[in-house]
Amino acid sequence: GGYPERLVEGARALGFEHAAMPPRCPEFPATLAQNSGLLILSRRPIERVACKAFGLSLEAFNVNRGALHARLSDGTCIFTCHVAPSAAVAGDGVLVRWLVPLVSGSRARQLEEMLAFVQEHAPGGEPVVVAGDFNLDVNFSDFDDEPVPSESAERLMRLMAERCGLQEATGAARNAQRPLSRCRPTFAYRGAPGEGAPAEGHLTTYGNGDSKGYKCDDAIFIRGFQAAEVAEDSLALPVPDRPKPQITHMS
């Protein structure tokens, strides 16, 4: 416990003097679950904060999926979120295949809730940044291979643009012909040469904790800004700083 507070304390030393986080006690339906872990850090004063717990799902009483919003003093609206993963993270057994429609339905509802949350708190032409773990399921056969976006990821790109006027920042900064076509892996590092990071372990609490391959699950969207540069960082933890040996990266 106490990790959000430790991050806030460390960020202040870097000039991020303002922070927003959800209430310590999760909201229904995740009242008895672990907190979402969402956090927004800012160098500019924060004028308003709002949070949302996504609705009922198979894991709602275990994990508090949701979204967080902060409106800065200059009018910029910041959003972050954590959307449920696909059923594939639990393997491909008979039970998992049976649960796929339920999990897919929950993910679709959470994306709709996120879109509505953005529309509610940034309904006009305010500058907007959305940066979150959408569990996009953008897959890579190898570290340097082309990304293969999931149907859910492509749907998110389309709806963010159509309903909220948001542009996917990685593609914008790298002059991509289509969203996500220039994104790189941010998850499931294997420690191979050229990755610049050690092998990543303890990736998920589902299944055996492993991933089937390199993935990008995160996304940044912008409105009212021009994307100039973007970079992926493995957030690998130095060995002495790991809370447990199997925790190799900051999640």
N, C-alpha and C positions, 0 to 999 in steps of 0.2 A: 504494500500500500504506500501512498504518499508520492507516487511517481509524478502525477500532474503538478503537485506542489513543488517538487524538486525541479521539474522542467521550467516552471514559472520563475523560480529563484535563479536558476542558471541563465535564463533568457534575459533577466533584468541586467545582468552584468554585460550583456551584449547590446544593450540599448532598447530592448523590447520591454518597456516599463508597464505596459497595460496588457491585461489578460482577461479572457472570458472562458468560462467552463460551465457545464451543466450542474444542476443541484447535486449535492453529494448523495442524496437518496434517489434512486432511479424512479421514473414515473411508470404508471400502469401502461402496458401489461408486464413490464419488466421490474415490478416493485421489489421482488426478492432476488433479482439478478445482479451480476456485477455491473458496475457503471460503464458507460460507453467509452470512456477514455478520450472523448473529444476535447480539443483545446484550441483556442485562437490566441495568438500572440501578436502584439502590435506596438509599433513605435509611436503611433498617434493615439490620442485619447479615444476611448470607446464610449459612445453616448447611449447605446441601447443594446440589450442582449435578449435573445429568444432561443428557446430550445424545443425540440420535438422528439418524442419517443414514437417510433414507428409502431403500427398496429399489430394485432395478433398474428403469430406465426408459430411454426413448430418449435423454434428455439426462444420464443419471446420470454419465457420464464427462466431462461438461463443466461441469455445475452441481451443487453439493452442496446439494440440497434436504433440509430436515430440521427438527428441533424442538429447543428448549432449555428447561430447567426449572430454577428456583431456589426453594428453600424458605427463607422468611425466618424470623427469630428468633421472630416472633410466631405462627408456624404457617401463615401465608398461603403458598399455592403459586402461583407465577407461571410462566406458559408463554408462549412465542412460537414462531413457525414461519414457514416459507416453502414454500408448496405450488406445484407446477408449474402454469403457465397452460394454458388450453385451446389446441387446435390453431389456433383462429381468429386468434391473434396473428401467425401466419405467412402470413395471407392466405387466399384461397379457391381456390387452384390445384388441379389434378388430383392432384398428389402430396400436398398437404395433406389433401384429402378422403379419400384412401386411408389416411392416417395417423390420421384422427380416432378410429377405434375403439381404436387402440393408446394414444394420448394420453389419451383418456377413461378407459381402464382404469387407466393409471398414476395419474391424479388420484384415482380412486376408491380405489385401494389406499393412496395417501398419506393420504387422509382417515381411512381405517380405522386406519392406523398412528398417526396423531395421536390419535385417540380412545383407542386402547389405551395410548398413552404417558401421557395424562392419567389414565386409570383406574389405571395402575400406580403413579403417583407421588402421586395424590390420591384414594385409594380410598374414604375415609370422608366425613365431613362437613366437612372442612377448607375454609376460605374459599379461593376460587380466582379468579384472573384469567387469562384467555387473550387475548392481543392479538397478532395476526399478519397476515401477508399470505397470505390463502387463495386469491388470484386468483379471487375470488367470481364475477366477470363479472356484476355488477349494472349494467345499462346505463341510460342516460338519453338521450332524444332531444335534449333541450336542458338547459342548466344548471339551470333551475328546474322541469323536468318531473318527473313521478312516476317512481320507480325501477322497473325491470323485472328482477327477479332471475332468474338462470339456474336450470335444474333442479338443477345441482350445488350452488348456493348454498342453495336451499330444502331440499335433502337434508341439507346440513351443519347448518342450523338445527334440523331435526327430530332428528337423531342426537345433537347436543350436548345437547339437552334430555332425550331419552329415556335415553341411556346415562350421561351425566355430571351431569345435573341443572343444566346451565348455561343461563343466560338471555342473549340478545343485548342488549348494554348500550344501544345507540343507541335501539332501540325502547322499552326500559324507561324511559329517561330522558325520552323524548318522548311517552310514553303512547300508543304505537302499538298498533293493533288486531292487527297481526301483525308478526313479525320482518322487518326490512329495509324496511318500508313507509315509514319516516321517515328513512332514511339519505340522505346527500348525496354528490355526486361527490368523490372523493379523488385522481383520476387523469385525465390528458389534458386539462388546462386549455387553453383556446383564447385567453385574454387578452381575452375580451369584457367589456364594462362589467358591473359587479356581481359579477364573480368574485373581485376583490381579488387577482389574481395575473397574472403575464405568461403568454403562451402557453408551453406545455410542449413541449420537444423531446427527441429522443433517448430515446424512451420504452421501447424494447426493442431487443434485439440480433436479434430475429427480423424477417423481412420487410424493409420499408423503414424500420423504426423508429417508425412512426406508429401511432396508435390510430384506430379507426373512429368513436369518439365518447366522450363523457364516461362515466366508469366509477367504481364503487366496488369495489375489490378487497380491502379490509381489513375486519377485524371484531374486536370486543371482546366477550368472553363473561365473565359473572360468576356466582359462587355464594357465598352468605353475605354479600353486599353489597347495598346499595340504590343504584341509579344515580340521581344527583341532577342531573348536568349532563354534556353531551358536546359537543364542538366539532370541526369539521374544519379543518385547517390545511394550506395548500398547500405549506409548507416551501420557498417560492421562495428562491433564492439571490441575494443582491445581486451585481450584475455584477462588482465587483472580487474577489469571493470565489469565483467559478466556476473550477473546475479546468481546464475547457475552455469555450469560448463556447457550445457546444451543450448543455452540462449546465446547464439552467435551474433545476432543482429538486433538492432532496435526495430521493433515492429510498429 
